[in-house]
Structure formats: C-alpha cells, structure tokens
Amino acid sequence: MVTVIRPKGTEAPGFLLYGQVLTPAGLIGQGVIAVSGQLIRYAGEAAGLPEACARWPIAEDAPGALYIPGFVDVHVHGGAGHDFMYSGREALDTITRFHASQGTTAMLATTMTAAKADIDRVLQEVADYRSAPMPYAQLAGVHLEGPFISPRWPGAQNPEHIVPANAAWLEAWEALYPGMIRQVTLAPEGEHALEAISWLRKAGITAALGHTNATFEEVTAAADAGLNQAVHMFNAMTPLHHRKPGAAGAVLYDERIRAEIIADGIHVHPAAVAITARLKRGQLLLITDAMSAAGLADGDYAIGDLPVTVRGGVATLKDNPDALAGSTLTMIRGFRYLIAEAGLTLEEASRAASLTPAASLGMDHLIGSLEAGKRGDILRLDGEFNLRDVWIGGRRMELNM
C-alpha cells in the first residue's frame, strides 16, 4: 500500500534532499535536490545550491542515501490483482499505487490482443482516469500490445483476436484520444504493417515489433518505414541464428531500434541481457511486463482473457505451461538485477529504467532524470539499492511494502 503524505516543510516554497545524487553529469557524492511544487528546481553539488533555495526546509539529510530518477515502465499489464484490460478507476488506483511502491513513477497502461470493443473500452477508461489528478504512479498513456501481431508467435496473447494492422483504427483512436496512445506493438511482416508503422511514426507514436515471425530483412524494411523499438527482447520473436539473424539479430544490429528487456532471470539469460546492453548502449529499456499477480502470492490468475498459473513467481499459461505469461517483476527488482546479474553500472541501469523509456514516450524533457525543470519524480535508495522513499511530482509517498 502507498499513502500520499506531505513532505516535511511543504508550507515553505520547497524542500531539500541531501545525499548522493545521480544526475546526467554523473554521481555527485555530496549533492542536494531542491523541489518546489511539482518540479525540481536544482539538482547538483550541495555547494552550488542557489541562495534562493538555501533556506528551504530539509526533508531528508542522509549522507549514505542515493537519489535517482523515478522509474518509467512502458510495458506493464497490471499488478496487485488487477489487469488494465478490466480497469475502472478503483483498479487503476490499485495498479498505480502498487507499482509506485516499487519505484515506478510513470507508466503505460498496456493492453492485450483483444476485440476492438474491449480496446475501445480500455482507452475510454484510461482517458477518464487521466482527466483527474492521478494520486500514484502517473499513467502517461496507453501501450497497445496487439492485436496486429503474428499468429505464429502469439505467446500469452489470445490468437482469436489477432487481425491485420489497421491504420484506420489507429487514426480513429488518435482522433478520439489525442496523444494518449504512446506505443503500438505489431508484427512488422504482417499485412498493412508498413503502412501502420509509417502512420504511427508520423503521429509521434512508438512503433514496436513484437510477437513477430519477421526475418532480418523484413525488420530492416520496417525500420526504413519508421519502426523504432522492440518489445520484450528475445521473447516471441524469430531468434538469432548465424545464417538467419531473424528479428532478434536485426534489433541488435540496427541502431534505429531500441530494445525492451525483462530483467528477471526467467525471460532472458543474464548473459543475453549483458550482450544486449552492450550493443544497445543508451537504447535499452527495462520493462516489467508485469501481470495482475505482481505483488501477490502464487496461484491462479489471468492475463487479459487467458487463465494463468503462477508458481515460484513464474507466470505461465494454464493450458500451456511452456508459454510465459507476462511476469511478476517490479522495476526495483529489475533495476537491481541489471546491476548485480547483468553487470551494468549504476548509471547504465538508471538510464535503462528511467531516461531511455522517457525518451521513447517523447517525455524526456519532463521526466527520466534529476534535472532542474523536470518533474519531481525521485527515488531514495540505500547502499544495497533497496527502495526507501518515493516522490512523484514532488509528493512524498509512504511505502508499506
């Protein structure tokens, strides 16, 4: 559970956080962050704190603390017992509250391959939710994962609802909900896919490959049309082979394509995570792909309209135990995995968890790093990278995890 409380001293123009501060310029050992209203006013060396902020009250003064930007999860289906496909206001509060407690400060409500009427409903529910102040992790918009995917690689998507790419649907959704769809996952080799990719990129929407049977050459052609991201790297796509590089090989090779990774030790071997990170420097996005069971015990759940069994924290389709069905991962766990198991530096892991996904949303001017003028989305970690505090838009959250 997460409860919004006011930071100490918020009667003043702002407040200060002292400790180690990770900025785009690097890690500052004796740093300070000055927050006023929803925005960061200063983040840097304590000795350089502007005089105008010097008398603000200190909310935290912990020399051993580490402050990093809030996590941005562009691929997440639910959590705490709820799924974005069945998402009234109470469910959206529950999902965003849970993920806020795990360090996520902004996220995309990710849909499943479903009937158009069901996708219409989710878009309306998310639009309604975003029309009022959001108390927890901020829903930056919607990620449509399908229904324009390959029936050869459905994964945990219901093949009954797979249809060819439809730019007319996309155009109509954009007209009804301007700027809300931030990412669309499709199979780039499919019928009308290149047309859809071109439309998406002209509209400023991330066009991502996923659940795809594409060849290396087909992915390259899609990148020529504007394809610029790949979802859950290595999963539900043609694999890398030395004579047939496939979709995975194309993503690793092509600098135009960013790569999502599920860093849970289940979906991708840590060596493959490390290889991807090396080849996609600055283009790696940590995601959870979390489903409704995230934060809960093992048992029977669902992802979209498909039954799921969770055992030992591993989610698989009930009717096909070999098929992974999303994850129970959280961003803080994935962040620690990138450092401890895949060998990324603190700076690299933070970029993958915050700035690169913010850039994929076209929101890196607002979120994703600790800089003056950006939203006060801040995490405080201890020396072992355990999450201790979360601020979203300058509001401190009380964590009960």
N, C-alpha and C positions, 0 to 999 in steps of 0.2 A: 504494500500500500504506500501511497505517496500523499502527503498533505501539504498544501501550499501554506507557507508561513512567511511573514515579512522579515527581511534581513534586519539584523541589529542596526539601529541608527538610520532607518529609512525616512525618518522625519527630516533629515538633512538632505541637501541636494543630491547626495550619492553616498557610496560606501567604498571601502578599500579592502582588498585581499592581498596579503603579503605572503610570499613563499617563492618557490621555484616556478617560473612562468615559461611555458613553451610558446614562443612567438614564431612568425615566419622567418625571423632572423636567427633563430636558434633558441636553445635553452638558456634562460637567464637565472643564475643561481640566487641572486638577491633581487627579486622582482616584485612588482606590485601591479595590480589591476584596479583601475578606478571605474566604477559603474554608476551611471546616473540614469534613472528611468529604465528604459529597456536596453540602453546602449552602453557599450564600452567607450569610455572617454580617453583612457590611456592604458597601455599595456607595455611594460618595459622595465628598465632598471629603476630600482627604488630611488636611487639618487637623482633620477631625472623626472620624478613626479612633478607635474605642473603646480605652481603655487596655488592656483585656483582650487585644486583638489586636496591640498595638503592637510586641511583642517577637517576633512570628511571623517566620519567615524570609521573605525576599523572593524569590519565584520569577522575577519579571520587574520590571525598573525601566527603562522605555523611554519617556521623555517624549513622543516622537513617535508612539508606538503608540496605536491606537484599539481599545478593548474594547467589543464589542457582544454582545447575546444570541445564542445559537446559533439556527440556522435550523430551522424546523419545516415539513416538506413533507408536506401531506395528500394529495397526488396524485402517486404515483410508482410505476411498474410494474417497475422493475428497474435494472440497471446492471452494468458490468464483465463482461458476457457472460451474465448470469443474469436470469431473469424470475420474479416472485413466483408465477406460475402453476405453476412447477416448482421448488419451494423447500424442499428439505431443509435441514438445519442448515448444511451447508457453503456452500450457495448463499446462505442468509440472512446468514451471516457475510460472504461476499464482497460482497453488495449493500450491507449496512450499513457495512462497512469503507470501500468506495469513497465512498459519499455522506458519511460522516464526514470524509473527506479533503477534501471540498468545502464543509465548514461546516455540514452537516446534523447536528443533534444529536438530533432526534426526527422520526419519520416514520410514515406509514401504509402498510402493505403493500396495494397496490391491485390488485384482481383485474380480470379481463376478463369480458365476456359469455361464459359457458361453460355446459356442462351442470352441473346441480346437483351431481352426484357429484364433479366437479372442484372446484367451490367448497367443498364439504364437506371435501375433502382439504386445500385450502389453509388453511382455518380451523383444522383439526387441526394442521397443520404449524406454523402461526404460534403457536398455543396452546402447543404443545410447546416451541417456541423461547423463548417468553416465560416459561416456567416455570423457567428457569435464568437466572443473571446474563447480561446481554447486553453483550458487550465493546465494541461500537462504537456507532453511532447507535441510539438506543432505538426499538424498534417499539412505538408507543403503541397499536397495534391494527390493524384492517383497514378499508379503504375498498372497498365493493362497487360497482364501476362496471358496472352492469347486474346481471342480464340483463333488467331491466324497462325497456327503452328502446324507442324508435320504430324500426321497420324502414325508415322514410323517411330517417332520419339515422343510419345505423349507424357511419359513419366507419370506424375501424380495428377495429370490433367485428364478430365473426362473426354475420351475421344468422340463421344456422341455429339459434342458441341463444337468440334473443330470445323471451321469454314475458311474459304479463301480470303485473303486480305481484301478489305473493302474500304477504299479511300472515302467513299460517300458516307459511310458510318462515321469515320473519323472526323470528317468535315462537319457533320451534323452535331456530333458531340462537342466539338470545339466551339461551334456557334452557340450551343446551349450553355456551355460551361467554359467560358474563355479562360485560357491559361491554367486550367485545373489538371488536365492530363499532361503529365510531365515525362512519361516514358511508356513506350509500347514495345512489347516483346513479340516477335514474329519469326517465322521460318523464311529466310530471305530467298529460298529457292522456289517458294510456292507461287501459285497463280496470282498475278497482280501485285506481288510483294514489292517489286522495284518501284512501281507507281506509288504504293503506300509509303515506302521509305522516303522517296523524294518529297512527297507531300508533308510528311512528319518533319523533316529537317527544315523545310521552308517555313513551317509553323513554329520552329524553335523547340520541337519535342524530340527527346532522345529516341532514336530508332535502334533497338537492341535485337540481336539474334538470340534465339533460344528454342529448345525443343525442335531441333533442326537436323535434317538429313543432307545439308548443303555440302558440296565439295569445296576444296580450297578455291577453285576458280569462281564458283558461284558466290562465295563470301567476298572475294575481291571485287566482283562486279557490283555486289550490293554496297560495298564501301565506296565505290565510284559514284553510286547513286545517293550516298549520304549516311549509310549505316555507320554508327559510331560507338556501339557498345555491345558487349556480350554478357548474357546473364549466367549465373552460377557456372563459372568456367569448368570445363571438362565434363559436366553433368548434362545429360540429354542433348548431346551433340556428337557429330562424327568425330572420332578420335584422331590423334596424331599418329601417323604411320610414316616411315621414312620414304615410301614411294607414293603414298596418298596422304598428304598432310592434313586433309579434312578441315572441318570448321575450327577445331582446336588449334591446329597448326596455323591457319590463316589469322586467327586472333593474335597469337603470339608473334607472328611475323609482321602484321600490318600496324604501323604506328598510328593510324587513324582510328583504331578501335580500342576503347577502354575495356577492362575485364573485371567483372564481379568475381568475388571468391567467397565461399562459405568456409571459414577457418574454424572447423570444429573437430578435425581429426577423423571425421567419418566420411564426408563427401569427397575430400581431396587429401591425398598423402602430403605430409608436411614438406617433403622434397619438391613435390609438384607446386605447392604454394610458393616455396622459395624461388623456384625456377621462373614462375610467372611473375613474381615481384621483381626479379632482376631484369626480365625482358620488358616489362611494362612499367618501368620507373615513372612515377607520377601519374600513372594511368590505371592503377589498381584500386578497386573499391571493395572494402569489406562490407558484406551483407550478412544478414541472419537467415533469410528465407524462413523465418520462424512461423510456425502454425499455432493453432489455438492451444496446444499442450504446453507451450513455452511457459515456464514458471510453475508448472503443476507436476503431479506425480505420474508415474507410468499408468497406462490404462488405455481405454478405447475412446477415440476422438473422431473427428472428421476434418478433412481439408476440402473446402467447397462442399460438393455433394458426394464425396468419396469417403468411405469409412477407413480409419487409420488406427493402427495399433502402435503404442509407444512402449518399448521395453529397453531398460537401461538407458533411457534418454534418447533412443534412436527411433524415429518415426518412419514406419513403412505402411504401404497399403495393406489393408487387412486381407484382401483377396490375392495379393501378390507380394509376399514378404521380401522379395528381392528388389522391389521398387521403393526407393527412398521417397518419403512424402513430406517435403519441407524439412524443418529441423526444430529443435528446441533450444537453439543457440540464442544467446543475448550478445549485444555489441561489446560489453565489457569483457565477456569471456573470449570472444573472438579477437579483441584487441590484445589481450594478454597472450593468446595463442600465437599471434603473429610475431610477437617478440620472443617468447620462450621456446616455441617449437619450430618456427619458420626462420628465425634469425634476423628479423627486421629490426632496425634501430627504432628508438622511441619516436624520432621524427618521421620515419617512414611509415610506421604503424599509425601514427596520428593522422598523417596525410591521407592514408587509405581509408580511415574511419571517419574523416571529417571533411577535409578540404576538397579532395577529388570528387566524392559524391555530391558535395555542394556545387561544384563546378558542373557536374553532369546535369544538375537541375537548373543551371543558369542563375544560381543564387550565391555564388562565391563572393559577391560584393556585399552580402548581408550576413552570411554565416560561414562556418567552416574553419575559422582561425581566430586567434585572440589579437585583435587589432582595433584601434580607435575607429569609431563609426560603425562597427559591426554589432549585431545583437549580442546581448549579454548571456550567451549560452556557454556555460563554463562548468567544468568538472574538476573536483578536487580528489586526487588520488594519494594514497600513502606510498611508502617506499617499495612496497611489493605490488604496486599497481592495483590495489583494491580500491573500489569506489567509496568515497566518504561523503561527498556533497555534490549536489547538482543545482545549478542556477539556470533557469530558462527565461529569457527576456528580462534578466535582472531580478527575477523572483527566485528565492531560495526554496528548494523542496526538502521536506523532511522525509528521509528514507527509512522505511521499515522493511527490510529485506530478509 
